[in-house]
């Protein structure tokens, strides 16, 4: 939900995302790209959940930008948890 969100000792404005098991939301300021969160060094939320969110964002952003340029994109989920993107441009893959 977009708006003002309470963290432990502060608040942040932006899109609030409630991650599984997290006490406070992750707040993304869509105008600046800044991310605010408070997980008390993992005690109030697993870092791996935030890492997964940031990875998904990066993948989606890359796909959007590639498609804007007319490229096609294929996505492959690897056993390691990584995501392999292949961007197809005329004449080959980049």
C-alpha positions in Angstrom: 0.0 0.0 0.0 1.3 3.5 -0.9 1.6 6.0 2.0 3.3 6.6 5.3 4.6 3.4 7.1 5.9 3.0 10.6 9.2 1.4 11.2 10.6 0.8 14.7 12.0 4.2 15.5 11.0 6.1 12.4 8.6 6.1 9.5 9.0 6.1 5.7 6.8 7.2 2.8 6.3 5.0 -0.2 5.0 1.6 -1.3 4.9 -0.6 1.8 5.5 -4.3 1.3 4.9 -6.8 4.1 7.4 -9.7 3.8 6.6 -13.1 5.4 7.7 -13.1 9.0 8.8 -9.5 9.1 7.7 -7.2 11.9 7.8 -4.0 9.9 7.2 -3.4 6.2 9.8 -2.8 3.6 9.1 0.7 2.1 10.1 1.6 -1.4 10.2 5.2 -2.4 9.1 4.9 -6.1 10.4 8.4 -6.9 13.9 7.9 -5.7 14.4 4.1 -5.7 15.4 4.2 -2.0 14.4 1.3 0.2 13.7 1.7 4.0 13.4 -1.2 6.4 14.1 -2.2 9.9 14.8 -5.9 10.6 17.1 -5.5 13.6 19.9 -7.4 12.0 17.6 -10.3 11.1 15.8 -10.5 14.5 12.6 -8.9 13.0 12.8 -10.4 9.5 15.1 -12.7 7.6 17.5 -10.9 5.2 16.9 -13.6 2.6 13.3 -12.4 2.2 14.5 -8.9 1.4 17.2 -10.3 -0.9 14.5 -12.3 -2.8 12.3 -9.2 -3.2 15.2 -7.1 -4.5 16.1 -9.9 -6.9 12.6 -10.1 -8.2 12.5 -6.3 -8.7 15.8 -6.4 -10.6 14.6 -9.2 -12.9 11.3 -7.4 -13.6 13.0 -4.1 -14.3 15.5 -5.7 -16.7 12.6 -7.4 -18.6 10.7 -4.2 -18.8 13.6 -2.2 -20.1 14.5 -4.9 -22.7 11.0 -5.1 -24.0 10.8 -1.3 -24.3 13.7 -1.7 -26.8 11.9 -4.4 -28.7 13.9 -7.4 -27.4 12.5 -10.6 -26.2 13.4 -12.1 -22.9 13.5 -15.6 -21.5 13.8 -16.4 -17.9 15.2 -19.5 -16.2 15.1 -20.3 -12.5 18.2 -22.1 -11.4 18.5 -24.7 -8.6 20.8 -22.2 -6.7 17.9 -19.7 -6.4 19.4 -17.5 -9.0 17.5 -16.3 -12.1 19.1 -16.4 -15.5 17.7 -13.9 -18.0 18.5 -14.2 -21.7 17.8 -11.1 -23.7 17.3 -11.8 -27.4 18.3 -9.1 -29.8 18.4 -9.3 -33.6 21.4 -11.2 -34.6 21.9 -13.1 -31.3 21.6 -13.0 -27.5 23.1 -10.4 -25.2 
